[in-house]
Amino acid sequence: MLHVKDKIKQQLKNNKTIIYMKGTPEKPLCGYSAQSIYILNLLDIKYTYINILEEIEIRKELPLYSNWPTFPQLYYKEELIGGTDIMCELYKQNKLKNILTK
């Protein structure tokens, strides 16, 4: 069985764009997750999601792994982009789509 950190690394490696969020894209369970999914969908970005409310070990380990304390967390090509605040700022600057499609 994979250690949680190895599982995170594998998820990041196997998915170009991945968001760790509360709930699902169809039913986000916090406003920040809903806002993040809204932006990704507006930009027509293909992504994978992990519901951290169902993945308790990842919910505990990911903030330590990423050195980012809150959720959601968006990654592109194994690099942390940030949370909702960063996504919103990059979106307003018309930079997010470029970052997520390069």
Biopython code that builds the backbone (N, CA, C, O; Angstrom):
import numpy as np
from Bio.PDB.StructureBuilder import StructureBuilder

atoms = [
    (1, "MET", "N", (0.833, -1.187, 0.000)),
    (1, "MET", "CA", (0.000, 0.000, 0.000)),
    (1, "MET", "C", (0.881, 1.257, 0.000)),
    (1, "MET", "O", (1.883, 1.323, 0.712)),
    (2, "LEU", "N", (0.499, 2.235, -0.796)),
    (2, "LEU", "CA", (1.287, 3.450, -0.924)),
    (2, "LEU", "C", (1.188, 4.320, 0.322)),
    (2, "LEU", "O", (0.122, 4.453, 0.923)),
    (3, "HIS", "N", (2.312, 4.905, 0.696)),
    (3, "HIS", "CA", (2.321, 5.928, 1.730)),
    (3, "HIS", "C", (1.548, 7.125, 1.180)),
    (3, "HIS", "O", (1.526, 7.330, -0.034)),
    (4, "VAL", "N", (0.924, 7.908, 2.030)),
    (4, "VAL", "CA", (0.080, 9.020, 1.573)),
    (4, "VAL", "C", (0.858, 9.999, 0.698)),
    (4, "VAL", "O", (0.342, 10.459, -0.321)),
    (5, "LYS", "N", (2.092, 10.323, 1.081)),
    (5, "LYS", "CA", (2.909, 11.252, 0.292)),
    (5, "LYS", "C", (3.174, 10.683, -1.100)),
    (5, "LYS", "O", (3.156, 11.420, -2.086)),
    (6, "ASP", "N", (3.420, 9.378, -1.183)),
    (6, "ASP", "CA", (3.636, 8.731, -2.480)),
    (6, "ASP", "C", (2.360, 8.738, -3.318)),
    (6, "ASP", "O", (2.404, 8.901, -4.537)),
    (7, "LYS", "N", (1.228, 8.561, -2.647)),
    (7, "LYS", "CA", (-0.059, 8.603, -3.344)),
    (7, "LYS", "C", (-0.288, 9.994, -3.950)),
    (7, "LYS", "O", (-0.739, 10.108, -5.089)),
    (8, "ILE", "N", (0.022, 11.044, -3.190)),
    (8, "ILE", "CA", (-0.109, 12.410, -3.687)),
    (8, "ILE", "C", (0.805, 12.617, -4.891)),
    (8, "ILE", "O", (0.380, 13.144, -5.919)),
    (9, "LYS", "N", (2.065, 12.198, -4.758)),
    (9, "LYS", "CA", (3.015, 12.350, -5.862)),
    (9, "LYS", "C", (2.510, 11.632, -7.117)),
    (9, "LYS", "O", (2.625, 12.154, -8.226)),
    (10, "GLN", "N", (1.960, 10.451, -6.938)),
    (10, "GLN", "CA", (1.441, 9.674, -8.068)),
    (10, "GLN", "C", (0.241, 10.387, -8.706)),
    (10, "GLN", "O", (0.131, 10.444, -9.930)),
    (11, "GLN", "N", (-0.649, 10.925, -7.877)),
    (11, "GLN", "CA", (-1.804, 11.655, -8.416)),
    (11, "GLN", "C", (-1.339, 12.863, -9.225)),
    (11, "GLN", "O", (-1.858, 13.129, -10.309)),
    (12, "LEU", "N", (-0.368, 13.584, -8.699)),
    (12, "LEU", "CA", (0.142, 14.770, -9.397)),
    (12, "LEU", "C", (0.827, 14.388, -10.703)),
    (12, "LEU", "O", (0.673, 15.070, -11.717)),
    (13, "LYS", "N", (1.580, 13.300, -10.673)),
    (13, "LYS", "CA", (2.302, 12.847, -11.868)),
    (13, "LYS", "C", (1.339, 12.372, -12.949)),
    (13, "LYS", "O", (1.570, 12.607, -14.135)),
    (14, "ASN", "N", (0.261, 11.706, -12.546)),
    (14, "ASN", "CA", (-0.662, 11.084, -13.499)),
    (14, "ASN", "C", (-1.751, 12.019, -14.022)),
    (14, "ASN", "O", (-2.508, 11.641, -14.916)),
    (15, "ASN", "N", (-1.841, 13.224, -13.482)),
    (15, "ASN", "CA", (-2.902, 14.156, -13.882)),
    (15, "ASN", "C", (-2.298, 15.529, -14.150)),
    (15, "ASN", "O", (-1.739, 16.156, -13.249)),
    (16, "LYS", "N", (-2.413, 15.992, -15.391)),
    (16, "LYS", "CA", (-1.795, 17.269, -15.751)),
    (16, "LYS", "C", (-2.374, 18.411, -14.912)),
    (16, "LYS", "O", (-1.625, 19.237, -14.390)),
    (17, "THR", "N", (-3.696, 18.461, -14.782)),
    (17, "THR", "CA", (-4.351, 19.486, -13.976)),
    (17, "THR", "C", (-5.219, 18.771, -12.945)),
    (17, "THR", "O", (-6.083, 17.967, -13.293)),
    (18, "ILE", "N", (-4.976, 19.076, -11.676)),
    (18, "ILE", "CA", (-5.716, 18.413, -10.609)),
    (18, "ILE", "C", (-6.037, 19.426, -9.519)),
    (18, "ILE", "O", (-5.211, 20.262, -9.156)),
    (19, "ILE", "N", (-7.252, 19.327, -9.011)),
    (19, "ILE", "CA", (-7.670, 20.193, -7.916)),
    (19, "ILE", "C", (-8.112, 19.328, -6.742)),
    (19, "ILE", "O", (-8.922, 18.413, -6.885)),
    (20, "TYR", "N", (-7.560, 19.644, -5.592)),
    (20, "TYR", "CA", (-7.960, 19.008, -4.341)),
    (20, "TYR", "C", (-8.984, 19.942, -3.720)),
    (20, "TYR", "O", (-8.678, 21.091, -3.403)),
    (21, "MET", "N", (-10.201, 19.444, -3.550)),
    (21, "MET", "CA", (-11.315, 20.309, -3.178)),
    (21, "MET", "C", (-12.242, 19.627, -2.182)),
    (21, "MET", "O", (-12.128, 18.429, -1.922)),
    (22, "LYS", "N", (-13.158, 20.410, -1.633)),
    (22, "LYS", "CA", (-14.203, 19.875, -0.759)),
    (22, "LYS", "C", (-15.429, 19.626, -1.615)),
    (22, "LYS", "O", (-16.032, 20.555, -2.152)),
    (23, "GLY", "N", (-15.790, 18.350, -1.735)),
    (23, "GLY", "CA", (-16.930, 17.969, -2.554)),
    (23, "GLY", "C", (-16.500, 17.566, -3.951)),
    (23, "GLY", "O", (-15.359, 17.163, -4.179)),
    (24, "THR", "N", (-17.435, 17.682, -4.878)),
    (24, "THR", "CA", (-17.203, 17.312, -6.276)),
    (24, "THR", "C", (-17.516, 18.518, -7.165)),
    (24, "THR", "O", (-18.156, 19.466, -6.711)),
    (25, "PRO", "N", (-17.076, 18.494, -8.413)),
    (25, "PRO", "CA", (-17.419, 19.604, -9.311)),
    (25, "PRO", "C", (-18.933, 19.802, -9.446)),
    (25, "PRO", "O", (-19.404, 20.930, -9.586)),
    (26, "GLU", "N", (-19.690, 18.703, -9.402)),
    (26, "GLU", "CA", (-21.141, 18.781, -9.514)),
    (26, "GLU", "C", (-21.776, 19.276, -8.221)),
    (26, "GLU", "O", (-22.852, 19.874, -8.239)),
    (27, "LYS", "N", (-21.100, 19.022, -7.088)),
    (27, "LYS", "CA", (-21.640, 19.417, -5.788)),
    (27, "LYS", "C", (-20.493, 19.855, -4.866)),
    (27, "LYS", "O", (-20.119, 19.131, -3.944)),
    (28, "PRO", "N", (-19.943, 21.046, -5.125)),
    (28, "PRO", "CA", (-18.892, 21.553, -4.240)),
    (28, "PRO", "C", (-19.474, 21.799, -2.847)),
    (28, "PRO", "O", (-20.613, 22.246, -2.713)),
    (29, "LEU", "N", (-18.688, 21.506, -1.822)),
    (29, "LEU", "CA", (-19.193, 21.624, -0.455)),
    (29, "LEU", "C", (-18.594, 22.795, 0.307)),
    (29, "LEU", "O", (-18.660, 22.840, 1.535)),
    (30, "CYS", "N", (-18.009, 23.743, -0.418)),
    (30, "CYS", "CA", (-17.626, 25.014, 0.194)),
    (30, "CYS", "C", (-17.581, 26.062, -0.911)),
    (30, "CYS", "O", (-17.407, 25.738, -2.086)),
    (31, "GLY", "N", (-17.737, 27.296, -0.525)),
    (31, "GLY", "CA", (-17.778, 28.380, -1.502)),
    (31, "GLY", "C", (-16.501, 28.516, -2.304)),
    (31, "GLY", "O", (-16.541, 28.821, -3.496)),
    (32, "TYR", "N", (-15.354, 28.289, -1.652)),
    (32, "TYR", "CA", (-14.079, 28.415, -2.357)),
    (32, "TYR", "C", (-13.931, 27.335, -3.425)),
    (32, "TYR", "O", (-13.468, 27.602, -4.534)),
    (33, "SER", "N", (-14.330, 26.115, -3.077)),
    (33, "SER", "CA", (-14.285, 25.036, -4.075)),
    (33, "SER", "C", (-15.225, 25.346, -5.232)),
    (33, "SER", "O", (-14.872, 25.133, -6.392)),
    (34, "ALA", "N", (-16.417, 25.848, -4.928)),
    (34, "ALA", "CA", (-17.386, 26.193, -5.973)),
    (34, "ALA", "C", (-16.820, 27.271, -6.898)),
    (34, "ALA", "O", (-16.954, 27.180, -8.118)),
    (35, "GLN", "N", (-16.191, 28.287, -6.317)),
    (35, "GLN", "CA", (-15.625, 29.373, -7.113)),
    (35, "GLN", "C", (-14.485, 28.872, -7.997)),
    (35, "GLN", "O", (-14.371, 29.276, -9.155)),
    (36, "SER", "N", (-13.646, 27.999, -7.456)),
    (36, "SER", "CA", (-12.523, 27.451, -8.229)),
    (36, "SER", "C", (-13.014, 26.624, -9.412)),
    (36, "SER", "O", (-12.499, 26.753, -10.523)),
    (37, "ILE", "N", (-13.997, 25.786, -9.174)),
    (37, "ILE", "CA", (-14.555, 24.955, -10.246)),
    (37, "ILE", "C", (-15.228, 25.828, -11.300)),
    (37, "ILE", "O", (-15.123, 25.560, -12.497)),
    (38, "TYR", "N", (-15.910, 26.860, -10.857)),
    (38, "TYR", "CA", (-16.556, 27.794, -11.785)),
    (38, "TYR", "C", (-15.521, 28.392, -12.740)),
    (38, "TYR", "O", (-15.749, 28.462, -13.948)),
    (39, "ILE", "N", (-14.389, 28.819, -12.193)),
    (39, "ILE", "CA", (-13.325, 29.415, -13.026)),
    (39, "ILE", "C", (-12.759, 28.387, -13.998)),
    (39, "ILE", "O", (-12.600, 28.678, -15.184)),
    (40, "LEU", "N", (-12.454, 27.183, -13.507)),
    (40, "LEU", "CA", (-11.912, 26.148, -14.398)),
    (40, "LEU", "C", (-12.890, 25.843, -15.532)),
    (40, "LEU", "O", (-12.486, 25.690, -16.685)),
    (41, "ASN", "N", (-14.171, 25.756, -15.198)),
    (41, "ASN", "CA", (-15.178, 25.459, -16.219)),
    (41, "ASN", "C", (-15.344, 26.626, -17.193)),
    (41, "ASN", "O", (-15.526, 26.408, -18.391)),
    (42, "LEU", "N", (-15.285, 27.857, -16.695)),
    (42, "LEU", "CA", (-15.353, 29.040, -17.565)),
    (42, "LEU", "C", (-14.241, 29.024, -18.608)),
    (42, "LEU", "O", (-14.445, 29.392, -19.765)),
    (43, "LEU", "N", (-13.057, 28.588, -18.171)),
    (43, "LEU", "CA", (-11.891, 28.547, -19.057)),
    (43, "LEU", "C", (-11.838, 27.279, -19.895)),
    (43, "LEU", "O", (-10.943, 27.110, -20.724)),
    (44, "ASP", "N", (-12.809, 26.381, -19.674)),
    (44, "ASP", "CA", (-12.886, 25.110, -20.408)),
    (44, "ASP", "C", (-11.615, 24.285, -20.214)),
    (44, "ASP", "O", (-11.070, 23.723, -21.165)),
    (45, "ILE", "N", (-11.157, 24.223, -18.966)),
    (45, "ILE", "CA", (-9.966, 23.456, -18.607)),
    (45, "ILE", "C", (-10.384, 22.045, -18.203)),
    (45, "ILE", "O", (-11.285, 21.869, -17.383)),
    (46, "LYS", "N", (-9.732, 21.054, -18.773)),
    (46, "LYS", "CA", (-9.957, 19.665, -18.351)),
    (46, "LYS", "C", (-9.137, 19.426, -17.093)),
    (46, "LYS", "O", (-7.962, 19.788, -17.039)),
    (47, "TYR", "N", (-9.740, 18.824, -16.090)),
    (47, "TYR", "CA", (-9.071, 18.611, -14.815)),
    (47, "TYR", "C", (-9.585, 17.352, -14.135)),
    (47, "TYR", "O", (-10.657, 16.837, -14.451)),
    (48, "THR", "N", (-8.798, 16.886, -13.212)),
    (48, "THR", "CA", (-9.182, 15.803, -12.321)),
    (48, "THR", "C", (-9.386, 16.429, -10.954)),
    (48, "THR", "O", (-8.749, 17.429, -10.621)),
    (49, "TYR", "N", (-10.267, 15.847, -10.167)),
    (49, "TYR", "CA", (-10.462, 16.367, -8.820)),
    (49, "TYR", "C", (-10.308, 15.254, -7.799)),
    (49, "TYR", "O", (-10.521, 14.078, -8.091)),
    (50, "ILE", "N", (-9.936, 15.655, -6.605)),
    (50, "ILE", "CA", (-9.910, 14.752, -5.461)),
    (50, "ILE", "C", (-10.761, 15.407, -4.380)),
    (50, "ILE", "O", (-10.513, 16.548, -3.991)),
    (51, "ASN", "N", (-11.754, 14.687, -3.903)),
    (51, "ASN", "CA", (-12.612, 15.172, -2.822)),
    (51, "ASN", "C", (-11.909, 14.879, -1.496)),
    (51, "ASN", "O", (-11.883, 13.736, -1.042)),
    (52, "ILE", "N", (-11.345, 15.909, -0.883)),
    (52, "ILE", "CA", (-10.571, 15.710, 0.335)),
    (52, "ILE", "C", (-11.451, 15.367, 1.539)),
    (52, "ILE", "O", (-10.940, 14.957, 2.581)),
    (53, "LEU", "N", (-12.760, 15.532, 1.403)),
    (53, "LEU", "CA", (-13.655, 15.125, 2.489)),
    (53, "LEU", "C", (-13.803, 13.606, 2.534)),
    (53, "LEU", "O", (-14.163, 13.038, 3.565)),
    (54, "GLU", "N", (-13.522, 12.955, 1.403)),
    (54, "GLU", "CA", (-13.547, 11.489, 1.342)),
    (54, "GLU", "C", (-12.155, 10.893, 1.483)),
    (54, "GLU", "O", (-12.013, 9.711, 1.796)),
    (55, "GLU", "N", (-11.137, 11.693, 1.256)),
    (55, "GLU", "CA", (-9.733, 11.246, 1.322)),
    (55, "GLU", "C", (-9.073, 11.909, 2.536)),
    (55, "GLU", "O", (-8.284, 12.843, 2.390)),
    (56, "ILE", "N", (-9.401, 11.421, 3.721)),
    (56, "ILE", "CA", (-8.967, 12.052, 4.966)),
    (56, "ILE", "C", (-7.445, 12.118, 5.080)),
    (56, "ILE", "O", (-6.900, 13.126, 5.530)),
    (57, "GLU", "N", (-6.752, 11.039, 4.670)),
    (57, "GLU", "CA", (-5.285, 11.030, 4.783)),
    (57, "GLU", "C", (-4.681, 12.129, 3.907)),
    (57, "GLU", "O", (-3.739, 12.809, 4.313)),
    (58, "ILE", "N", (-5.227, 12.293, 2.713)),
    (58, "ILE", "CA", (-4.731, 13.333, 1.809)),
    (58, "ILE", "C", (-5.053, 14.705, 2.378)),
    (58, "ILE", "O", (-4.235, 15.621, 2.292)),
    (59, "ARG", "N", (-6.228, 14.851, 2.954)),
    (59, "ARG", "CA", (-6.621, 16.133, 3.570)),
    (59, "ARG", "C", (-5.630, 16.545, 4.651)),
    (59, "ARG", "O", (-5.329, 17.728, 4.806)),
    (60, "LYS", "N", (-5.120, 15.558, 5.403)),
    (60, "LYS", "CA", (-4.157, 15.849, 6.467)),
    (60, "LYS", "C", (-2.754, 16.083, 5.919)),
    (60, "LYS", "O", (-2.041, 16.964, 6.400)),
    (61, "GLU", "N", (-2.353, 15.308, 4.923)),
    (61, "GLU", "CA", (-0.968, 15.317, 4.436)),
    (61, "GLU", "C", (-0.683, 16.415, 3.409)),
    (61, "GLU", "O", (0.411, 16.979, 3.404)),
    (62, "LEU", "N", (-1.644, 16.725, 2.545)),
    (62, "LEU", "CA", (-1.369, 17.657, 1.450)),
    (62, "LEU", "C", (-0.898, 19.035, 1.918)),
    (62, "LEU", "O", (0.035, 19.573, 1.321)),
    (63, "PRO", "N", (-1.493, 19.635, 2.958)),
    (63, "PRO", "CA", (-0.971, 20.937, 3.405)),
    (63, "PRO", "C", (0.498, 20.876, 3.846)),
    (63, "PRO", "O", (1.226, 21.856, 3.693)),
    (64, "LEU", "N", (0.928, 19.757, 4.380)),
    (64, "LEU", "CA", (2.334, 19.586, 4.760)),
    (64, "LEU", "C", (3.195, 19.424, 3.512)),
    (64, "LEU", "O", (4.280, 19.996, 3.413)),
    (65, "TYR", "N", (2.699, 18.645, 2.570)),
    (65, "TYR", "CA", (3.422, 18.385, 1.317)),
    (65, "TYR", "C", (3.601, 19.676, 0.515)),
    (65, "TYR", "O", (4.684, 19.946, -0.005)),
    (66, "SER", "N", (2.548, 20.459, 0.421)),
    (66, "SER", "CA", (2.550, 21.645, -0.444)),
    (66, "SER", "C", (2.987, 22.919, 0.270)),
    (66, "SER", "O", (3.296, 23.925, -0.369)),
    (67, "ASN", "N", (3.009, 22.867, 1.596)),
    (67, "ASN", "CA", (3.259, 24.063, 2.399)),
    (67, "ASN", "C", (2.196, 25.125, 2.111)),
    (67, "ASN", "O", (2.477, 26.324, 2.104)),
    (68, "TRP", "N", (0.971, 24.654, 1.874)),
    (68, "TRP", "CA", (-0.183, 25.520, 1.606)),
    (68, "TRP", "C", (-1.298, 25.015, 2.520)),
    (68, "TRP", "O", (-1.746, 23.879, 2.361)),
    (69, "PRO", "N", (-1.761, 25.833, 3.479)),
    (69, "PRO", "CA", (-2.623, 25.319, 4.543)),
    (69, "PRO", "C", (-4.089, 25.097, 4.201)),
    (69, "PRO", "O", (-4.788, 24.401, 4.937)),
    (70, "THR", "N", (-4.576, 25.676, 3.095)),
    (70, "THR", "CA", (-6.019, 25.652, 2.846)),
    (70, "THR", "C", (-6.374, 24.885, 1.578)),
    (70, "THR", "O", (-5.512, 24.530, 0.774)),
    (71, "PHE", "N", (-7.667, 24.643, 1.430)),
    (71, "PHE", "CA", (-8.230, 24.002, 0.245)),
    (71, "PHE", "C", (-9.259, 24.942, -0.353)),
    (71, "PHE", "O", (-9.871, 25.735, 0.363)),
    (72, "PRO", "N", (-9.452, 24.857, -1.663)),
    (72, "PRO", "CA", (-8.851, 23.942, -2.611)),
    (72, "PRO", "C", (-7.392, 24.280, -2.920)),
    (72, "PRO", "O", (-6.895, 25.366, -2.619)),
    (73, "GLN", "N", (-6.731, 23.295, -3.535)),
    (73, "GLN", "CA", (-5.374, 23.467, -4.033)),
    (73, "GLN", "C", (-5.361, 22.996, -5.485)),
    (73, "GLN", "O", (-5.752, 21.869, -5.791)),
    (74, "LEU", "N", (-4.906, 23.878, -6.370)),
    (74, "LEU", "CA", (-4.844, 23.569, -7.794)),
    (74, "LEU", "C", (-3.397, 23.328, -8.201)),
    (74, "LEU", "O", (-2.504, 24.108, -7.870)),
    (75, "TYR", "N", (-3.180, 22.230, -8.925)),
    (75, "TYR", "CA", (-1.849, 21.875, -9.427)),
    (75, "TYR", "C", (-1.898, 21.744, -10.937)),
    (75, "TYR", "O", (-2.896, 21.307, -11.510)),
    (76, "TYR", "N", (-0.793, 22.134, -11.571)),
    (76, "TYR", "CA", (-0.633, 21.942, -13.014)),
    (76, "TYR", "C", (0.769, 21.412, -13.250)),
    (76, "TYR", "O", (1.751, 22.016, -12.820)),
    (77, "LYS", "N", (0.858, 20.286, -13.933)),
    (77, "LYS", "CA", (2.137, 19.624, -14.198)),
    (77, "LYS", "C", (2.969, 19.490, -12.915)),
    (77, "LYS", "O", (4.151, 19.829, -12.878)),
    (78, "GLU", "N", (2.315, 18.988, -11.877)),
    (78, "GLU", "CA", (2.924, 18.675, -10.575)),
    (78, "GLU", "C", (3.323, 19.905, -9.759)),
    (78, "GLU", "O", (3.907, 19.768, -8.684)),
    (79, "GLU", "N", (3.013, 21.109, -10.258)),
    (79, "GLU", "CA", (3.360, 22.339, -9.536)),
    (79, "GLU", "C", (2.108, 22.959, -8.938)),
    (79, "GLU", "O", (1.069, 23.033, -9.594)),
    (80, "LEU", "N", (2.210, 23.404, -7.690)),
    (80, "LEU", "CA", (1.102, 24.089, -7.036)),
    (80, "LEU", "C", (0.903, 25.454, -7.684)),
    (80, "LEU", "O", (1.827, 26.264, -7.749)),
    (81, "ILE", "N", (-0.312, 25.694, -8.160)),
    (81, "ILE", "CA", (-0.679, 27.020, -8.658)),
    (81, "ILE", "C", (-1.138, 27.865, -7.474)),
    (81, "ILE", "O", (-0.741, 29.021, -7.332)),
    (82, "GLY", "N", (-1.979, 27.272, -6.626)),
    (82, "GLY", "CA", (-2.456, 27.963, -5.431)),
    (82, "GLY", "C", (-3.893, 27.620, -5.129)),
    (82, "GLY", "O", (-4.452, 26.651, -5.643)),
    (83, "GLY", "N", (-4.478, 28.448, -4.276)),
    (83, "GLY", "CA", (-5.870, 28.277, -3.886)),
    (83, "GLY", "C", (-6.769, 29.213, -4.674)),
    (83, "GLY", "O", (-6.367, 29.776, -5.693)),
    (84, "THR", "N", (-7.976, 29.368, -4.192)),
    (84, "THR", "CA", (-8.977, 30.164, -4.898)),
    (84, "THR", "C", (-8.535, 31.604, -5.084)),
    (84, "THR", "O", (-8.757, 32.183, -6.148)),
    (85, "ASP", "N", (-7.911, 32.196, -4.066)),
    (85, "ASP", "CA", (-7.493, 33.596, -4.183)),
    (85, "ASP", "C", (-6.490, 33.791, -5.321)),
    (85, "ASP", "O", (-6.591, 34.749, -6.087)),
    (86, "ILE", "N", (-5.530, 32.884, -5.425)),
    (86, "ILE", "CA", (-4.529, 32.956, -6.502)),
    (86, "ILE", "C", (-5.198, 32.715, -7.855)),
    (86, "ILE", "O", (-4.917, 33.416, -8.827)),
    (87, "MET", "N", (-6.083, 31.722, -7.909)),
    (87, "MET", "CA", (-6.792, 31.438, -9.164)),
    (87, "MET", "C", (-7.588, 32.661, -9.625)),
    (87, "MET", "O", (-7.565, 33.010, -10.805)),
    (88, "CYS", "N", (-8.285, 33.306, -8.701)),
    (88, "CYS", "CA", (-9.089, 34.488, -9.039)),
    (88, "CYS", "C", (-8.204, 35.613, -9.563)),
    (88, "CYS", "O", (-8.530, 36.258, -10.559)),
    (89, "GLU", "N", (-7.096, 35.838, -8.893)),
    (89, "GLU", "CA", (-6.183, 36.909, -9.300)),
    (89, "GLU", "C", (-5.613, 36.635, -10.694)),
    (89, "GLU", "O", (-5.577, 37.525, -11.543)),
    (90, "LEU", "N", (-5.168, 35.396, -10.921)),
    (90, "LEU", "CA", (-4.632, 35.031, -12.240)),
    (90, "LEU", "C", (-5.715, 35.113, -13.317)),
    (90, "LEU", "O", (-5.441, 35.510, -14.450)),
    (91, "TYR", "N", (-6.935, 34.740, -12.962)),
    (91, "TYR", "CA", (-8.045, 34.826, -13.909)),
    (91, "TYR", "C", (-8.309, 36.284, -14.284)),
    (91, "TYR", "O", (-8.459, 36.609, -15.462)),
    (92, "LYS", "N", (-8.364, 37.163, -13.276)),
    (92, "LYS", "CA", (-8.610, 38.590, -13.528)),
    (92, "LYS", "C", (-7.518, 39.203, -14.405)),
    (92, "LYS", "O", (-7.780, 40.122, -15.181)),
    (93, "GLN", "N", (-6.303, 38.694, -14.278)),
    (93, "GLN", "CA", (-5.170, 39.198, -15.071)),
    (93, "GLN", "C", (-5.061, 38.502, -16.433)),
    (93, "GLN", "O", (-4.119, 38.741, -17.188)),
    (94, "ASN", "N", (-6.036, 37.639, -16.737)),
    (94, "ASN", "CA", (-6.028, 36.866, -17.987)),
    (94, "ASN", "C", (-4.779, 35.996, -18.124)),
    (94, "ASN", "O", (-4.282, 35.798, -19.233)),
    (95, "LYS", "N", (-4.277, 35.483, -17.022)),
    (95, "LYS", "CA", (-3.073, 34.657, -17.042)),
    (95, "LYS", "C", (-3.357, 33.181, -16.760)),
    (95, "LYS", "O", (-2.568, 32.318, -17.145)),
    (96, "LEU", "N", (-4.462, 32.885, -16.101)),
    (96, "LEU", "CA", (-4.696, 31.509, -15.647)),
    (96, "LEU", "C", (-4.791, 30.528, -16.808)),
    (96, "LEU", "O", (-4.177, 29.462, -16.763)),
    (97, "LYS", "N", (-5.544, 30.865, -17.836)),
    (97, "LYS", "CA", (-5.684, 29.933, -18.971)),
    (97, "LYS", "C", (-4.332, 29.661, -19.615)),
    (97, "LYS", "O", (-4.040, 28.519, -19.970)),
    (98, "ASN", "N", (-3.501, 30.688, -19.773)),
    (98, "ASN", "CA", (-2.159, 30.491, -20.347)),
    (98, "ASN", "C", (-1.331, 29.540, -19.488)),
    (98, "ASN", "O", (-0.652, 28.656, -20.011)),
    (99, "ILE", "N", (-1.389, 29.721, -18.185)),
    (99, "ILE", "CA", (-0.635, 28.863, -17.268)),
    (99, "ILE", "C", (-1.097, 27.413, -17.387)),
    (99, "ILE", "O", (-0.280, 26.492, -17.390)),
    (100, "LEU", "N", (-2.424, 27.216, -17.486)),
    (100, "LEU", "CA", (-2.987, 25.865, -17.476)),
    (100, "LEU", "C", (-3.037, 25.212, -18.857)),
    (100, "LEU", "O", (-3.555, 24.104, -18.999)),
    (101, "THR", "N", (-2.509, 25.880, -19.860)),
    (101, "THR", "CA", (-2.512, 25.281, -21.203)),
    (101, "THR", "C", (-1.135, 25.288, -21.849)),
    (101, "THR", "O", (-1.000, 24.907, -23.012)),
    (102, "LYS", "N", (-0.114, 25.713, -21.120)),
    (102, "LYS", "CA", (1.223, 25.764, -21.731)),
    (102, "LYS", "C", (1.869, 24.406, -21.766)),
    (102, "LYS", "O", (2.994, 24.269, -22.247)),
]
sb = StructureBuilder()
sb.init_structure("model")
sb.init_model(0)
sb.init_chain("A")
sb.init_seg("    ")
for serial, (resi, resn, name, xyz) in enumerate(atoms, 1):
    if name == "N":
        sb.init_residue(resn, " ", resi, " ")
    sb.init_atom(name, np.array(xyz, "f"), 0.0, 1.0, " ", f" {name:<3s}", serial, name[0])
structure = sb.get_structure()
